[in-house]
Amino acid sequence: MLEGKVAIVTGAGRGIGKEIAKLMAKYGAKVVVNDPGRALDGAGDDKGPADEVVAEIKKAGGQAVTNYGSVTSFEDCTGMVKQAIDTFGGLHILVNNAGILRDRMLHKMSPEDWKAVIDVHLNGHFNTIRACINHFREQQYGRIINFSSGSGMIGQVGQTNYGAAKLGTTALVRILAKESEGKNITVNAVCPSAATRMTESVPMPKDPVLAEARRKRMASTDPSRIAPLVVYLASEDAKDITGQVLGIRAGELYCYNLAAPGRMLHHEGGWTPEMIRDVGIKALIPFLTPVRMSRDVMPNPFV
């Protein structure tokens, strides 16, 4: 599927990113394994994880090189692109997987915790994409896969910073896909669900039903199950799939609908607050999204 292609995978030293890098190499891609070796909160500096992934890929007969840059630095991101081109002769695929968590309820969240998460998840996506988009446009080929989350699409208590950044990445995907029409560049987002150090750090829901559902999901989900969707989206076979948000967890593959009004009411001459109270809201209530919906218990479309 990816023979002759060159890919950058950010945050590829552990978890989902590691499995993506390994599977891409197995399917023929030459991979730049990016990971600065940070702790879950973004602190620290450890080259070991990226080195180990590259060693595994090479042992299996693939081609890979390490990169320790930070997605929060535009200069580091331009360096990733240059390294890919200088080392392997090109660049065709970008996978924005790098991420950190600094979970807090908003009333307890510091400006530093907010900024750190936005810098990695949203600004980081901009930095890597901006570093390679003109290369993709000039060669009339590119595959960009961003990582979003159910925390952004549905919501998760304690993750206003993370969820805001992740929902922002979906807007980036939608708009960049439109801007890239006719350039043979696809732009998509993946909402993964897997047992990683990030998901394991999120406290269990207090609701026992939701907590049990999450425990079962985590027990059946491995990071390696996310990688096949990313490999497919990076391939020529997915040339007509763009501007989409796709989810994958355990054995489930699903897509998120485009944001659109669930129901629309019209009143000639406009609305007064009283009319909205007495008529409008009552008509819309069945279509309003429950605010307590959890990403751990998502609607089952097959029931």
Number of C-alpha atoms within 10 A of each C-alpha: 15 21 13 13 21 25 28 29 25 31 30 31 29 20 19 23 27 27 21 28 33 25 19 29 26 18 17 17 26 28 29 29 31 32 28 26 23 19 13 14 15 17 11 10 12 15 16 12 21 24 20 15 24 26 17 14 22 15 10 12 12 20 21 27 21 23 25 22 20 24 29 21 16 19 14 18 26 18 16 27 22 17 19 23 14 11 14 19 12 20 27 25 27 26 28 27 25 24 23 21 22 23 21 17 12 13 7 10 16 12 9 10 17 21 13 19 28 23 19 24 30 26 21 24 29 19 21 28 23 14 20 21 19 12 16 22 15 10 15 14 20 28 25 28 27 26 26 29 25 21 23 22 18 18 20 21 16 19 22 21 25 30 24 19 24 26 21 19 24 26 13 19 24 18 12 20 21 14 12 20 12 12 15 17 26 28 29 27 28 27 23 22 24 23 22 15 13 15 13 11 13 15 11 14 16 8 8 10 11 15 16 14 13 18 13 11 18 19 11 13 18 18 20 18 19 26 20 15 16 22 22 15 23 28 19 15 11 13 17 11 13 24 21 20 25 20 21 20 20 19 9 10 12 14 12 13 9 10 6 6 8 10 11 8 9 8 8 5 6 7 13 10 8 9 12 13 12 11 12 18 14 10 15 14 11 11 11 12 10 10 9 10 13 18 18 22 13 10 10 8 6 4 4
